[in-house]
Every structure is written in C-alpha cells, then in structure tokens.
Amino acid sequence: MTTSKIDLTHVLPFCRELLTEAGEIALSYFRRELTVDNKLEDGRFDPVTRADREVEAFLRKSLHKRFPECAVIGEEGGVTPGTSELSWVIDPIDGTKAFISGLPTWGMLLGLKQGRQLLAGMMYQPFTGEYYVGSEAGAFLYHAEQRHILQTRQGVTLADALLYCTHESMFDGPDHLAAFRRVADRVRLQRFGGDCYAYCMLALGQIDLVVEDTLQPYDIMPLIPIIEAAGGVVTDVDGNPADEGGFVVAAGNAALHREALAVIREK
C-alpha cells in the first residue's frame, strides 16, 4: 500500500473484522467488576480501564502488522511514527464513563487519514452489534447482516432541532458553557449523554445537533467522515475543520449548522 494508491475497498472490510475482534475484548469487561484508574490528579475524573488499554494494544499491533508504514495515533499509547503520510487514529473506548456505568453508548473509534485529509472513519458498538462507517463511497450502518445507507435529517431549523451533548461539565469555562446554553435554549429538545453514539445517531437522522467542547482529535476524527458522508456538517466554532477537536458543532444540514454557529457567537 502506498499513500497514492490506498484501496479502501480492501482496507475497510479488514477494519470491520478487526473491530469485531477488538469488540470481544471490550465485551469481556463490560458490565463486570472492573478496576478504574483516574488519569488526572487535579480533582477531576477521567477514567481509564484495562479494557481501554487492551483494546488499543490489540488494534495497534494488528494495524502495524498489516500496514507497517502507517503512523498510529491513539488515546492511550500516543503517537507511533510511520514512514508514509497515512495515519490510523484510535479511540479504543470512546465513552469510558458510559462503559463503567454499564450504558451501551460507548463505542470503538478508528479513523484513517492522509496528512489532514480524513479518508475514512468507523464506529463499532459491540454490545448492540452496530458498525458505522463513512468514506468517499458513502456512509453506512451494518447491523444484523443488513446494510443501511446513512442520511442526516434535512430541512430542520434550530427551533425544531434535537440537540445532544455528553455533559455540560465538558465546556471550557463560563463563556463556552453560556454559548452552549444559548443553543440549548432555542432547540425543541435537548438531551445529555451519548458520547460517540450521539454523532452516529446524527448520521442516522435520529437527532440534529451535537455541540461539545474539550474534545481530543481522536474523539472526533473518526466520526467526521461518517457524518459528512451522510450529509451533515462538522466544524469548530469558527467554521474551521474539527479534526483537532476542541469546541465542536455537528449538524445534520448546512443551514442548521449556520444557525447554531450564529447563536454560539452572540454576545
């Protein structure tokens, strides 16, 4: 494989099989007694478990064996340099807080990028058996041996929108929290929770907006190709690409995205 001739028709089926295997590791710990460590020492709680570490280690080893020239960027293991412009992005369990709570809104994220161009993104939820994938070939949900085309909900305005956010505590300071609350005050319905699952529900056309802050690149990169291929828009609050994370706004259609950004920028 070279940077100029990557064949996603072969790569994506391999990734699906790989995530299915990794899912067995995650499920062996889900809803079972599990030691939880805290990554932070400042009084906040950012959990990590054996499941996070083992899933990422498995994915790293498998990807390096198949694609030794590719870099790997992971939440737990950091950056392993490669010899090409291609990089894999791994979040082994996005939504560890949901995972340790026994809620099935966590997922396993895997993305592929060339430079800053996002080529493909995947989210696998092994408990529900749902596999979401997005690339230039389109966005799809695979479930129960069936394939469904993903399509975001079009024609929805802010006043009619359903907004999700994992939790208000993720907003960086009072100004960002106030900006989120302005959007929340103008939608039809606002709900908390979801993690990566909420972004996939946006791609599926079930919800309309996801507004979140303090995201890391691995939190959002694999989800962007899924949403964009399904007809949605994902940027930071300045309308720039969201691949670096931070304050992110994902919407099911461009007009709704513009409305949300306008409200966020209000003083």
Phi and psi in degrees as a GROMACS rama.xvg file:
@    title "Ramachandran Plot"
@    xaxis  label "Phi"
@    yaxis  label "Psi"
@TYPE xy
-122.661  167.525  THR-2
-66.0264  -24.017  THR-3
-93.5437  -11.6194  SER-4
-137.062  55.533  LYS-5
-85.1726  129.089  ILE-6
-106.456  97.3025  ASP-7
-66.4198  -20.7187  LEU-8
-65.2491  -23.5125  THR-9
-98.4647  -34.9777  HIS-10
-68.855  -44.4406  VAL-11
-65.1403  -42.254  LEU-12
-60.81  -37.6368  PRO-13
-60.9936  -44.3632  PHE-14
-62.8475  -38.7167  CYS-15
-63.251  -43.7265  ARG-16
-63.5124  -39.7639  GLU-17
-64.2618  -45.2835  LEU-18
-66.3741  -33.315  LEU-19
-62.396  -42.7849  THR-20
-65.4991  -43.8039  GLU-21
-63.7019  -32.137  ALA-22
-61.5523  -32.305  GLY-23
-64.8034  -35.7402  GLU-24
-64.1393  -48.3829  ILE-25
-61.1813  -43.88  ALA-26
-66.0105  -24.9207  LEU-27
-67.803  -14.7843  SER-28
-110.922  -15.5342  TYR-29
-71.7585  133.784  PHE-30
58.6452  33.7459  ARG-31
-130.525  162.215  ARG-32
-59.9116  129.772  GLU-33
-148.984  132.068  LEU-34
-74.1394  131.908  THR-35
-118.89  123.812  VAL-36
-101.68  155.537  ASP-37
-107.487  123.471  ASN-38
-71.7341  -21.0836  LYS-39
-103.899  154.981  LEU-40
-124.705  17.2798  GLU-41
-108.017  15.9955  ASP-42
97.0062  -18.5308  GLY-43
-82.555  168.199  ARG-44
-123.311  113.906  PHE-45
-126.996  94.4145  ASP-46
-77.1153  151.796  PRO-47
-143.144  144.307  VAL-48
-128.809  172.426  THR-49
-60.1094  -32.8991  ARG-50
-61.9822  -45.897  ALA-51
-55.6498  -49.5382  ASP-52
-67.1961  -43.0621  ARG-53
-69.7755  -38.5052  GLU-54
-63.4427  -46.5828  VAL-55
-65.1979  -40.44  GLU-56
-60.9295  -40.9142  ALA-57
-64.0596  -46.444  PHE-58
-64.2729  -43.9161  LEU-59
-58.7709  -49.1794  ARG-60
-61.8629  -43.3983  LYS-61
-69.0488  -42.2355  SER-62
-67.3815  -40.5004  LEU-63
-65.6611  -36.8818  HIS-64
-64.8188  -40.9624  LYS-65
-82.1428  -36.2792  ARG-66
-130.375  71.4208  PHE-67
-63.9195  -20.5227  PRO-68
-81.7939  -10.7062  GLU-69
-88.4199  140.845  CYS-70
-73.5895  160.496  ALA-71
-130.79  128.843  VAL-72
-118.223  117.007  ILE-73
-132.015  155.176  GLY-74
-63.6917  -42.7436  GLU-75
-90.6418  -33.9  GLU-76
-104.51  0.83638  GLY-77
71.4631  -146.829  GLY-78
-106.579  127.516  VAL-79
-108.167  113.027  THR-80
-64.6737  154.007  PRO-81
-122.828  -175.184  GLY-82
-108.829  3.63782  THR-83
-125.577  -179.797  SER-84
-81.6186  -4.96625  GLU-85
-84.6007  138.182  LEU-86
-137.162  138.632  SER-87
-92.9387  140.258  TRP-88
-119.376  124.198  VAL-89
-123.096  128.782  ILE-90
-120.387  101.676  ASP-91
-60.9903  -41.8553  PRO-92
-139.579  97.6561  ILE-93
-81.0064  117.551  ASP-94
101.486  44.6736  GLY-95
-60.9986  -32.8346  THR-96
-63.7789  -38.3659  LYS-97
-67.9638  -39.9457  ALA-98
-58.041  -49.0345  PHE-99
-74.5988  -13.7598  ILE-100
-90.1779  -5.79193  SER-101
82.4897  11.7741  GLY-102
-94.4662  135.697  LEU-103
-86.3194  37.8678  PRO-104
-101.473  5.40057  THR-105
-82.3062  169.414  TRP-106
-162.924  167.601  GLY-107
-106.437  122.608  MET-108
-109.085  136.349  LEU-109
-142.579  126.77  LEU-110
-129.456  157.766  GLY-111
-128.435  128.974  LEU-112
-135.418  154.304  LYS-113
-121.206  108.761  GLN-114
64.4567  -122.972  GLY-115
-102.848  1.58191  ARG-116
-80.1524  121.218  GLN-117
-84.9571  115.852  LEU-118
-88.5281  -36.5477  LEU-119
-161.662  152.353  ALA-120
-142.483  147.143  GLY-121
-138.789  144.536  MET-122
-132.762  126.254  MET-123
-120.427  127.453  TYR-124
-112.267  97.8007  GLN-125
-68.5765  -25.2936  PRO-126
-69.255  -38.4651  PHE-127
-93.4991  -13.7027  THR-128
75.9888  22.7747  GLY-129
-97.9154  133.268  GLU-130
-126.846  116.928  TYR-131
-107.665  135.835  TYR-132
-142.909  142.719  VAL-133
-138.903  139.117  GLY-134
-160.655  -172.984  SER-135
-64.1352  -16.2839  GLU-136
-80.3638  -8.838  ALA-137
125.205  -178.324  GLY-138
-121.034  133.691  ALA-139
-141.835  150.763  PHE-140
-113.412  125.948  LEU-141
-107.335  124.345  TYR-142
-156.659  133.118  HIS-143
51.6793  45.2324  ALA-144
63.9679  19.9105  GLU-145
-122.498  149.84  GLN-146
-112.792  129.573  ARG-147
-118.651  134.552  HIS-148
-76.1273  131.094  ILE-149
-86.7065  136.226  LEU-150
-145.3  121.851  GLN-151
-69.3127  161.28  THR-152
-79.8129  123.502  ARG-153
-100.801  159.211  GLN-154
74.7808  11.4815  GLY-155
-92.7116  131.367  VAL-156
-94.9627  170.593  THR-157
-59.7543  -38.4737  LEU-158
-65.8976  -22.6267  ALA-159
-103.587  0.789174  ASP-160
-80.5729  153.283  ALA-161
-106.343  118.134  LEU-162
-108.494  136.967  LEU-163
-122.462  149.702  TYR-164
-152.852  140.062  CYS-165
-62.3626  -46.659  THR-166
-172.043  149.027  HIS-167
-64.0983  -23.1657  GLU-168
-67.0419  -11.7984  SER-169
-81.8308  -7.56649  MET-170
-82.4219  137.55  PHE-171
-88.8009  88.3733  ASP-172
92.054  166.687  GLY-173
-64.9118  -33.1774  PRO-174
-66.6528  -43.9606  ASP-175
-66.5537  -39.2674  HIS-176
-66.195  -40.7637  LEU-177
-63.3741  -39.5563  ALA-178
-62.6167  -43.4157  ALA-179
-61.4639  -43.6733  PHE-180
-66.1742  -30.0883  ARG-181
-63.4839  -41.5755  ARG-182
-66.4546  -45.7102  VAL-183
-59.6674  -33.4646  ALA-184
-70.8026  -16.8156  ASP-185
-108.379  -2.53344  ARG-186
-91.7947  168.666  VAL-187
-73.97  -37.8852  ARG-188
-151.056  136.561  LEU-189
-128.968  133.974  GLN-190
-133.42  151.201  ARG-191
-104.234  158.229  PHE-192
103.361  179.594  GLY-193
114.824  -43.5004  GLY-194
48.7329  -136.183  ASP-195
-66.0719  -25.2192  CYS-196
-62.9477  -33.7275  TYR-197
-63.1117  -40.1861  ALA-198
-64.3143  -36.001  TYR-199
-71.9378  -32.9665  CYS-200
-67.3345  -30.7418  MET-201
-64.1317  -46.1063  LEU-202
-63.6326  -30.4096  ALA-203
-79.2931  -10.4504  LEU-204
85.3134  19.0492  GLY-205
-90.2975  -33.7078  GLN-206
-128.487  174.029  ILE-207
-118.797  -27.7252  ASP-208
-141.319  142.245  LEU-209
-130.833  123.479  VAL-210
-125.358  118.737  VAL-211
-144.755  163.878  GLU-212
-133.401  168.296  ASP-213
55.0664  32.6298  THR-214
-76.9458  143.908  LEU-215
-89.3074  158.727  GLN-216
-53.2425  -41.0621  PRO-217
-70.3214  -16.4128  TYR-218
-71.5927  -31.2001  ASP-219
-118.658  -29.9296  ILE-220
-51.8376  -50.3466  MET-221
-67.1598  -18.3627  PRO-222
-86.9675  -25.1829  LEU-223
-60.0743  -48.6022  ILE-224
-61.2597  -31.4988  PRO-225
-65.9496  -48.1095  ILE-226
-68.1447  -45.7395  ILE-227
-65.6296  -40.9442  GLU-228
-68.1132  -21.0659  ALA-229
-88.1053  -2.75625  ALA-230
106.514  5.88723  GLY-231
-95.5682  -179.145  GLY-232
-131.708  134.77  VAL-233
-134.467  123.065  VAL-234
-144.895  176.522  THR-235
-82.6164  -175.904  ASP-236
-72.3045  -12.2518  VAL-237
-95.6977  4.07776  ASP-238
83.0424  10.5379  GLY-239
-90.9715  166.41  ASN-240
-53.3183  143.914  PRO-241
-99.2582  11.6251  ALA-242
-67.2005  -16.2039  ASP-243
-90.3442  -1.36139  GLU-244
83.1879  -144.349  GLY-245
84.1723  -139.571  GLY-246
-87.534  111.983  PHE-247
-118.721  139.107  VAL-248
-124.144  118.351  VAL-249
-115.371  131.044  ALA-250
-135.93  154.855  ALA-251
-75.5203  -19.2028  GLY-252
-150.325  161.089  ASN-253
-65.7859  -38.8796  ALA-254
-65.1784  -42.5581  ALA-255
-64.6947  -39.3238  LEU-256
-60.692  -43.0877  HIS-257
-63.2709  -42.0249  ARG-258
-58.8737  -46.8223  GLU-259
-63.3417  -44.0771  ALA-260
-62.5362  -38.5172  LEU-261
-62.599  -40.9172  ALA-262
-68.8042  -40.7614  VAL-263
-60.773  -36.0299  ILE-264
-82.4265  -6.79811  ARG-265
-61.7721  148.924  GLU-266
